[in-house]
Amino acid sequence: MGSTHTDAVVLDQERRLIKAIKTGTTPDTTTGIVIALRRVLTESGVEPSKVKAVMLGTTHCLNALIERKRLAKTAVLRIGKPATLAIAPLTTFPSDLKAALGGFAYIVSGGHEFDGREIAPLSEAEIKEAAHDMKAKGVEAVAVCSVFSPVDPSHERRAAQILMAELGEDVPITLSSELASIGLLERENAAAMNASLIKVAKTAIEAFKRALAELGLGRAKLFMSQNDGTLMSVEYALRYPILTIACGPTNSMRGAAYLVGLSDAIVVDVGGTTALFGALSKGFPRESALAVEIGGVKTNFRMPDLVSIGCGGGAIVRVDGSRVTIGPDSVGYLLTSQGMAWGGRTLTTTDVALAAGYAAVEDDRCDPQKLATLDKELVRRAVDEIVRKVQENIDKIKTSAEPMPVVLVGGGGIIVPPYAYGQFAGVSKVVRPEHFQYANAIGAAIAQVGGTVDRVFSLEKLGREEALKQAKEMAVEEAVRAGAQRSTVQIIDVDEIPLAYLPGNATRIRVKASGSLAL
């Protein structure tokens, strides 16, 4: 489900496409999903009772953060006195987001050093006191963050036990060590945002389940897309809803890899509002090595390495003096009423592509003849600007001078002129595969269940082989928790990052595992 269109596909057990449809995204989003599901089932002739699994990629959580709506009243409990009093929790949050969460923050004694030694014993009395205050203030979710918990999460886990006993099991608790890596403030921010989204995720998932039941899909198992190109069970998604953020682009990238059979490539996903540029590595989206800002907050949980620009199929084209500008604003799902080819008054990139004669839209309401009066020089300059933006951002996402293939997907991909495919510098070829406009939904449908572990180990204590062994075992367990069938889980990526600034031969180990769906 994107901001402009909602796509639905049906695949058989051999991953062959049976039917694909594209509908307009509705303002309440869930209605659009139901419409898409109903249409794809009706038009495919597939009996709903035969559907084994439904995979959903949604922007519900990202929208909630951006709009500052429907978020839970969230408390942050930092374990780190006396070492972490200089900067209070939520300090870096925008004021409106902090107000939406309630601004509840507590710091208690405890935490660990970088080598696993305790800074101070965990103060259970302080945690109970904080819990009583949370209860009195109506807190709906809690984020717990302890100093260097990726090295030793024991204080976070004990704090969670105390909080659950005091607040009850209905108040969800997020542990920062389960989400992100070293970097106290960024990890704390990620945990707070995750906790605030659990209520949003629960409401959305319950609505999806009701919709599935109404459509005869109640027996199908529901999976949610993660932002690394894998899936997770709804139970796992309810614990870590933040992992759905940016799942749309990664679905498109996995779909692109599947449609063209490439494991390493640049993917350009052009939707109705934005054009996204990402890199495939070993068939999966390359992860960002930098802290990522979400909703105005810097976090360090895993996110895909993406470049996003406002140059989708509904991007507004304007003349600014001697310049032609594109976006960043878009008519989005209103393209079919506001776009000039549909009789509207707003000139969009799709209108330009239609006027230039290299694009076609399968919509009886769309009439390119309505564009006949457009100035040809304006159209040419707008097309040149589209090509320039694509070239510029391919360069940004590349990490090597070697030419790489580019896979062009997304319904808005029609705005990129085919005659320019051979002109892009640093590109070996441009491929726009069959079913390119449904790559997002196809990527969700063919995905496996994934689990990732990102921890710091002291090789002085464990040794390299034992640390790697433990990290791999943890990643396998995480994939199983997310809904993978244990016997099918494989390790697909291992990264070792020596932390030279820490003693004890400390190394950060990131392991990714994936396996088939446990149905």
C-alpha positions as CSV (number, residue, x, y, z in Angstrom):
1,M,0.0,0.0,0.0
2,G,1.6,3.3,-1.2
3,S,0.4,6.9,-0.8
4,T,-1.1,6.8,-4.3
5,H,-1.9,3.3,-5.2
6,T,-2.6,0.0,-3.5
7,D,-1.5,-3.1,-5.4
8,A,-2.6,-6.7,-4.9
9,V,-1.3,-9.8,-6.5
10,V,-2.1,-13.5,-6.3
11,L,0.7,-16.0,-6.7
12,D,0.5,-19.8,-6.8
13,Q,2.7,-22.2,-4.9
14,E,5.3,-22.0,-7.6
15,R,5.4,-18.3,-7.3
16,R,3.8,-17.8,-10.6
17,L,1.6,-14.7,-11.0
18,I,-2.0,-15.5,-11.4
19,K,-3.5,-12.0,-11.2
20,A,-2.4,-8.4,-10.4
21,I,-4.5,-5.3,-9.9
22,K,-3.9,-1.7,-9.0
23,T,-6.4,0.5,-7.2
24,G,-6.3,4.0,-5.7
25,T,-5.3,4.3,-2.1
26,T,-8.1,5.6,0.1
27,P,-7.8,8.3,2.8
28,D,-8.4,5.7,5.6
29,T,-6.0,3.2,3.9
30,T,-7.7,0.0,5.2
31,T,-10.7,0.5,2.9
32,G,-8.3,0.6,-0.1
33,I,-6.7,-2.7,1.0
34,V,-10.1,-4.4,1.3
35,I,-11.1,-3.1,-2.2
36,A,-7.8,-4.4,-3.7
37,L,-8.2,-7.8,-2.0
38,R,-11.8,-8.2,-3.1
39,R,-11.0,-7.2,-6.7
40,V,-7.9,-9.5,-7.0
41,L,-9.9,-12.5,-5.6
42,T,-12.9,-11.9,-7.9
43,E,-10.9,-11.3,-11.0
44,S,-8.5,-14.2,-10.4
45,G,-11.3,-16.6,-9.7
46,V,-9.3,-18.0,-6.8
47,E,-11.3,-19.6,-4.0
48,P,-10.6,-17.7,-0.8
49,S,-10.5,-20.9,1.3
50,K,-7.5,-22.0,-0.8
51,V,-5.3,-19.0,0.1
52,K,-2.7,-20.1,2.6
53,A,-1.1,-16.8,3.5
54,V,-1.6,-13.0,3.0
55,M,1.4,-10.7,3.0
56,L,0.8,-7.0,3.8
57,G,3.1,-4.1,3.3
58,T,1.6,-1.0,4.9
59,T,2.5,2.6,5.7
60,H,0.2,2.8,8.8
61,C,3.0,3.2,11.3
62,L,5.0,5.7,9.3
63,N,1.9,7.8,8.6
64,A,1.1,7.8,12.4
65,L,4.6,9.2,13.1
66,I,4.5,11.8,10.4
67,E,0.9,12.9,11.3
68,R,1.6,12.7,15.1
69,K,-1.8,10.9,15.4
70,R,-3.0,7.7,17.2
71,L,0.3,7.3,19.1
72,A,0.3,5.7,22.5
73,K,1.2,7.7,25.7
74,T,4.7,6.4,26.1
75,A,7.1,6.5,29.0
76,V,10.9,6.2,28.6
77,L,12.7,4.4,31.4
78,R,16.5,4.9,31.1
79,I,18.8,2.7,33.2
80,G,22.0,4.7,33.6
81,K,22.3,6.7,36.9
82,P,24.7,8.3,37.7
83,A,26.4,8.1,34.3
84,T,23.7,9.4,31.9
85,L,22.2,12.5,33.6
86,A,23.6,15.1,31.2
87,I,21.0,14.7,28.5
88,A,17.4,13.7,29.4
89,P,15.4,11.2,27.4
90,L,13.3,12.6,24.5
91,T,15.5,15.7,24.4
92,T,16.1,15.4,20.7
93,F,12.4,14.8,19.8
94,P,10.5,17.5,18.0
95,S,8.2,19.3,20.5
96,D,5.0,18.2,18.7
97,L,6.1,14.5,18.7
98,K,7.2,14.7,22.3
99,A,3.8,16.1,23.3
100,A,2.0,13.4,21.3
101,L,3.9,10.8,23.3
102,G,3.3,12.6,26.6
103,G,6.9,13.4,27.5
104,F,7.2,11.0,30.3
105,A,10.8,10.2,31.1
106,Y,12.6,8.5,34.1
107,I,16.2,7.7,34.8
108,V,17.1,5.0,37.4
109,S,20.3,3.6,38.7
110,G,22.0,0.8,36.8
111,G,23.6,0.1,33.4
112,H,26.8,-1.5,32.2
113,E,30.2,-0.4,30.9
114,F,31.3,-1.2,27.3
115,D,33.0,-4.4,28.6
116,G,29.9,-5.7,30.5
117,R,30.9,-4.4,34.0
118,E,28.1,-2.8,36.0
119,I,28.1,0.9,36.3
120,A,25.9,0.6,39.3
121,P,23.5,-2.1,40.6
122,L,20.0,-2.0,39.1
123,S,17.7,-0.1,41.5
124,E,14.5,-2.1,41.6
125,A,13.0,0.3,44.1
126,E,13.4,3.2,41.7
127,I,11.8,1.2,38.9
128,K,8.8,0.4,41.1
129,E,8.5,4.1,42.0
130,A,8.6,5.1,38.3
131,A,6.0,2.4,37.5
132,H,3.6,3.8,40.1
133,D,3.9,7.2,38.6
134,M,3.4,5.9,35.1
135,K,0.2,4.1,36.2
136,A,-1.1,7.3,37.8
137,K,-0.5,9.2,34.6
138,G,-2.2,6.7,32.3
139,V,0.9,5.6,30.4
140,E,0.0,3.1,27.6
141,A,3.4,1.8,26.6
142,V,7.0,1.8,28.0
143,A,10.4,1.9,26.3
144,V,13.3,0.6,28.4
145,C,16.9,1.6,27.5
146,S,20.0,0.7,29.5
147,V,23.6,1.8,28.9
148,F,25.4,-0.6,26.7
149,S,22.5,-3.1,26.8
150,P,23.6,-4.6,23.4
151,V,26.6,-5.9,25.4
152,D,24.5,-7.0,28.4
153,P,20.7,-6.8,28.3
154,S,20.1,-8.2,31.8
155,H,19.2,-4.9,33.4
156,E,16.6,-4.2,30.7
157,R,15.1,-7.6,31.0
158,R,14.8,-7.4,34.8
159,A,13.3,-3.9,34.5
160,A,10.7,-5.2,32.1
161,Q,9.7,-8.0,34.6
162,I,9.2,-5.4,37.3
163,L,7.2,-3.0,35.1
164,M,5.0,-5.8,33.9
165,A,4.2,-6.9,37.4
166,E,3.4,-3.3,38.4
167,L,1.6,-2.1,35.2
168,G,-0.1,-5.3,34.0
169,E,0.4,-7.3,30.9
170,D,-1.8,-4.9,28.8
171,V,1.0,-2.3,28.8
172,P,3.5,-3.2,26.1
173,I,7.2,-2.9,26.9
174,T,9.9,-2.4,24.3
175,L,13.6,-3.2,25.2
176,S,16.1,-1.1,23.2
177,S,18.6,-4.0,23.0
178,E,16.1,-6.0,20.9
179,L,15.9,-3.2,18.3
180,A,19.1,-1.3,17.8
181,S,22.8,-1.2,18.5
182,I,25.3,0.9,20.4
183,G,24.6,4.7,20.6
184,L,22.5,5.4,23.7
185,L,20.3,8.3,22.5
186,E,19.6,6.8,19.0
187,R,18.7,3.4,20.5
188,E,16.5,5.0,23.2
189,N,14.8,7.0,20.5
190,A,14.1,3.9,18.4
191,A,12.7,2.1,21.4
192,A,10.4,5.0,22.3
193,M,9.1,5.3,18.8
194,N,8.5,1.5,18.6
195,A,6.6,1.6,21.9
196,S,4.4,4.5,20.8
197,L,3.4,2.6,17.6
198,I,2.2,-0.7,19.2
199,K,-1.3,0.7,19.7
200,V,-1.4,1.8,16.0
201,A,-0.2,-1.6,14.8
202,K,-2.7,-3.4,17.0
203,T,-5.7,-1.3,15.7
204,A,-4.5,-1.8,12.1
205,I,-3.9,-5.6,12.4
206,E,-7.3,-6.1,14.0
207,A,-8.9,-4.2,11.1
208,F,-7.0,-6.3,8.6
209,K,-8.0,-9.6,10.3
210,R,-11.7,-8.5,10.3
211,A,-11.4,-7.7,6.6
212,L,-9.8,-11.0,5.8
213,A,-12.6,-12.8,7.7
214,E,-15.2,-10.9,5.7
215,L,-13.6,-11.9,2.4
216,G,-13.4,-15.5,3.3
217,L,-9.6,-15.4,4.1
218,G,-9.9,-16.0,7.8
219,R,-8.0,-19.2,7.6
220,A,-5.0,-17.6,5.8
221,K,-2.0,-16.7,8.0
222,L,-1.3,-13.0,8.0
223,F,2.3,-11.8,7.6
224,M,3.6,-8.2,7.7
225,S,6.5,-6.9,5.6
226,Q,9.7,-5.8,7.4
227,N,12.0,-3.1,6.1
228,D,14.8,-5.5,5.2
229,G,12.9,-7.3,2.5
230,T,11.6,-10.1,4.7
231,L,8.4,-10.9,6.5
232,M,7.3,-11.3,10.1
233,S,4.2,-12.8,11.7
234,V,1.6,-10.4,13.1
235,E,2.5,-11.4,16.6
236,Y,6.1,-10.3,15.9
237,A,4.9,-7.1,14.2
238,L,2.9,-6.2,17.4
239,R,6.1,-6.3,19.3
240,Y,8.2,-4.4,16.8
241,P,5.9,-2.3,14.6
242,I,8.7,0.1,13.8
243,L,10.2,-2.6,11.5
244,T,7.4,-1.9,9.1
245,I,8.7,1.6,8.3
246,A,10.2,1.7,4.8
247,C,8.9,-1.8,4.0
248,G,7.4,-0.4,0.7
249,P,10.7,0.3,-1.0
250,T,12.3,-2.9,0.2
251,N,9.3,-4.9,-1.1
252,S,9.8,-3.2,-4.5
253,M,13.5,-4.1,-4.4
254,R,12.9,-7.8,-3.6
255,G,10.2,-7.8,-6.3
256,A,12.6,-6.3,-8.8
257,A,15.3,-8.9,-8.0
258,Y,12.7,-11.7,-8.5
259,L,11.3,-10.3,-11.7
260,V,14.7,-9.9,-13.5
261,G,16.7,-12.6,-11.7
262,L,19.5,-10.3,-10.5
263,S,21.0,-10.3,-7.0
264,D,23.1,-7.1,-7.4
265,A,21.7,-4.1,-9.0
266,I,20.4,-0.5,-8.5
267,V,16.6,-0.4,-8.2
268,V,14.6,2.7,-9.1
269,D,11.1,2.5,-7.8
270,V,8.9,5.3,-9.1
271,G,5.6,5.6,-7.3
272,G,2.9,8.3,-7.5
273,T,4.6,10.7,-5.1
274,T,8.3,9.7,-4.8
275,A,11.1,8.1,-6.7
276,L,13.2,5.8,-4.5
277,F,16.7,4.7,-5.3
278,G,18.2,1.7,-3.6
279,A,20.9,-1.0,-4.1
280,L,20.4,-4.8,-4.1
281,S,23.2,-6.8,-2.5
282,K,23.0,-10.6,-2.6
283,G,19.3,-10.2,-3.6
284,F,18.4,-8.1,-0.5
285,P,18.2,-4.4,0.0
286,R,21.5,-2.8,1.2
287,E,21.2,-1.5,4.7
288,S,22.2,2.0,5.7
289,A,25.4,2.3,7.7
290,L,24.3,5.7,9.1
291,A,21.8,6.8,11.8
292,V,18.5,7.4,10.1
293,E,16.0,10.2,10.9
294,I,12.4,9.2,11.1
295,G,9.6,11.7,11.8
296,G,12.3,14.2,12.8
297,V,14.0,11.8,15.3
298,K,17.5,10.3,14.8
299,T,17.5,6.5,15.4
300,N,20.0,3.7,14.8
301,F,17.8,0.7,14.2
302,R,18.2,-1.0,10.8
303,M,16.9,0.8,7.8
304,P,17.5,0.3,4.1
305,D,20.0,2.6,2.3
306,L,17.7,4.7,0.2
307,V,17.6,8.0,-1.6
308,S,14.1,9.5,-2.0
309,I,13.1,12.4,-4.2
310,G,9.7,14.0,-5.0
311,C,9.6,12.9,-8.6
312,G,6.8,10.3,-8.9
313,G,4.1,10.0,-11.5
314,G,1.9,12.6,-9.8
315,A,4.7,15.1,-9.1
316,I,3.7,18.6,-10.1
317,V,5.5,20.3,-12.9
318,R,6.0,24.1,-12.7
319,V,7.7,26.8,-14.7
320,D,9.9,29.0,-12.5
321,G,11.3,31.7,-14.6
322,S,13.7,30.1,-17.1
323,R,13.6,26.8,-15.1
324,V,11.2,23.9,-15.2
325,T,10.8,22.3,-11.7
326,I,9.4,19.0,-10.7
327,G,7.9,18.3,-7.3
328,P,8.5,17.7,-4.5
329,D,4.8,18.0,-4.0
330,S,2.4,15.6,-5.8
331,V,-1.3,15.2,-6.5
332,G,-0.9,11.6,-5.3
333,Y,-4.0,9.5,-5.5
334,L,-5.9,12.5,-7.0
335,L,-3.9,12.2,-10.3
336,T,-7.0,10.8,-12.1
337,S,-9.0,13.9,-11.2
338,Q,-6.4,16.7,-11.1
339,G,-4.0,15.6,-13.9
340,M,-4.5,17.5,-17.1
341,A,-4.9,14.3,-19.2
342,W,-7.9,13.5,-17.1
343,G,-9.4,17.0,-17.5
344,G,-7.8,18.6,-14.4
345,R,-5.7,21.7,-14.2
346,T,-2.5,20.5,-12.7
347,L,0.4,19.6,-14.9
348,T,2.1,16.4,-13.7
349,T,5.1,14.3,-14.8
350,T,2.6,11.7,-16.2
351,D,1.0,14.4,-18.3
352,V,4.5,15.3,-19.6
353,A,5.3,11.6,-20.4
354,L,2.0,11.3,-22.3
355,A,2.5,14.5,-24.2
356,A,6.0,13.5,-25.2
357,G,4.5,10.3,-26.7
358,Y,6.6,7.7,-24.9
359,A,4.1,6.7,-22.2
360,A,0.6,5.1,-22.2
361,V,-2.0,4.8,-19.4
362,E,-4.6,2.1,-19.4
363,D,-7.5,4.2,-18.2
364,D,-10.5,5.1,-20.4
365,R,-10.8,8.4,-18.5
366,C,-7.3,9.4,-19.6
367,D,-7.2,11.4,-22.9
368,P,-3.8,12.5,-24.1
369,Q,-5.5,14.7,-26.7
370,K,-6.2,17.1,-23.8
371,L,-2.5,17.8,-23.8
372,A,-2.2,18.9,-27.4
373,T,-1.9,22.6,-26.5
374,L,1.0,22.1,-24.2
375,D,4.1,24.0,-25.2
376,K,6.5,21.4,-26.8
377,E,9.6,23.2,-25.4
378,L,8.1,23.0,-21.9
379,V,7.5,19.3,-22.4
380,R,11.1,18.7,-23.6
381,R,12.6,20.6,-20.7
382,A,10.5,18.7,-18.2
383,V,11.5,15.4,-19.7
384,D,15.2,16.5,-19.5
385,E,14.7,17.4,-15.8
386,I,13.2,13.9,-15.1
387,V,16.3,12.3,-16.8
388,R,18.7,14.6,-14.9
389,K,17.1,13.7,-11.5
390,V,17.3,10.0,-12.2
391,Q,20.9,10.2,-13.3
392,E,21.9,12.3,-10.3
393,N,20.4,9.9,-7.8
394,I,21.7,6.8,-9.4
395,D,25.1,8.3,-8.8
396,K,24.2,9.0,-5.2
397,I,23.3,5.4,-4.4
398,K,26.2,3.8,-6.2
399,T,29.3,2.9,-4.2
400,S,31.5,1.8,-7.0
401,A,32.6,3.3,-10.4
402,E,31.8,0.0,-12.1
403,P,28.8,0.1,-14.3
404,M,25.8,-1.6,-12.7
405,P,22.4,-2.8,-14.0
406,V,19.4,-0.6,-13.1
407,V,15.9,-2.2,-12.6
408,L,13.1,0.3,-13.1
409,V,9.8,-0.6,-11.3
410,G,6.8,1.0,-9.9
411,G,3.7,2.3,-11.7
412,G,5.3,5.8,-12.0
413,G,8.2,4.2,-14.0
414,I,6.5,5.3,-17.2
415,I,7.7,8.8,-16.7
416,V,11.3,7.8,-17.4
417,P,11.8,7.9,-21.2
418,P,13.0,4.6,-22.8
419,Y,15.2,6.4,-25.2
420,A,17.3,7.6,-22.2
421,Y,18.0,4.1,-20.9
422,G,21.2,3.9,-22.9
423,Q,22.4,7.4,-21.9
424,F,22.7,6.9,-18.1
425,A,26.4,7.1,-17.0
426,G,27.7,4.3,-14.8
427,V,24.8,2.0,-15.9
428,S,25.4,-1.2,-17.8
429,K,21.7,-1.6,-18.8
430,V,18.2,-0.5,-17.7
431,V,15.6,-3.2,-17.4
432,R,11.9,-2.5,-16.9
433,P,10.5,-6.0,-16.4
434,E,7.1,-7.4,-17.2
435,H,4.7,-6.6,-14.3
436,F,7.1,-3.8,-13.2
437,Q,4.2,-1.8,-11.8
438,Y,3.4,-4.6,-9.3
439,A,6.9,-5.2,-8.1
440,N,6.0,-4.0,-4.6
441,A,3.2,-6.5,-4.0
442,I,5.2,-9.3,-5.8
443,G,8.1,-8.6,-3.5
444,A,5.9,-9.0,-0.4
445,A,4.4,-12.2,-1.7
446,I,7.6,-14.0,-2.5
447,A,9.5,-12.9,0.6
448,Q,10.8,-15.2,3.3
449,V,10.6,-14.6,7.1
450,G,13.7,-12.9,8.5
451,G,15.5,-12.4,11.7
452,T,18.4,-10.1,12.4
453,V,20.8,-9.8,15.4
454,D,23.1,-6.8,16.0
455,R,25.2,-7.3,19.1
456,V,28.6,-6.3,20.6
457,F,30.9,-9.2,21.8
458,S,34.1,-9.2,23.7
459,L,36.4,-11.5,21.7
460,E,38.8,-11.4,24.6
461,K,36.2,-13.3,26.7
462,L,34.6,-15.5,24.0
463,G,37.0,-15.8,21.1
464,R,35.9,-15.0,17.5
465,E,34.5,-18.4,16.6
466,E,32.3,-18.7,19.7
467,A,31.1,-15.1,19.3
468,L,30.1,-15.8,15.6
469,K,28.5,-19.1,16.7
470,Q,26.4,-17.4,19.3
471,A,25.4,-14.5,17.0
472,K,24.3,-17.0,14.3
473,E,22.3,-19.1,16.8
474,M,20.6,-15.9,18.0
475,A,19.7,-14.8,14.4
476,V,18.2,-18.3,13.7
477,E,16.1,-18.0,16.9
478,E,15.0,-14.5,15.9
479,A,13.8,-15.7,12.5
480,V,11.9,-18.5,14.2
481,R,10.3,-16.0,16.6
482,A,9.3,-13.9,13.5
483,G,7.5,-16.9,12.0
484,A,10.0,-18.9,10.0
485,Q,10.1,-22.7,9.9
486,R,13.2,-23.7,11.8
487,S,14.3,-26.5,9.5
488,T,14.5,-24.0,6.6
489,V,16.3,-21.1,8.3
490,Q,19.7,-20.2,6.7
491,I,22.2,-17.6,7.5
492,I,22.3,-15.1,4.6
493,D,24.7,-12.4,5.8
494,V,27.3,-11.9,8.4
495,D,29.1,-8.6,9.2
496,E,31.9,-8.1,11.7
497,I,32.9,-4.5,12.6
498,P,35.9,-4.2,15.0
499,L,35.3,-1.4,17.5
500,A,38.9,-0.1,17.8
501,Y,37.9,2.6,20.3
502,L,36.8,0.0,22.9
503,P,39.2,-2.3,24.8
504,G,38.7,-6.0,25.2
505,N,38.9,-6.6,21.4
506,A,35.2,-5.6,21.1
507,T,33.5,-6.5,17.9
508,R,30.0,-5.6,16.6
509,I,28.5,-8.7,14.8
510,R,25.4,-8.4,12.7
511,V,23.8,-11.6,11.4
512,K,20.8,-11.9,9.1
513,A,18.9,-15.2,8.8
514,S,15.8,-16.1,6.8
515,G,13.6,-19.1,6.2
516,S,10.3,-20.3,4.7
517,L,7.0,-19.3,6.3
518,A,5.7,-21.6,9.0
519,L,2.2,-22.2,7.8
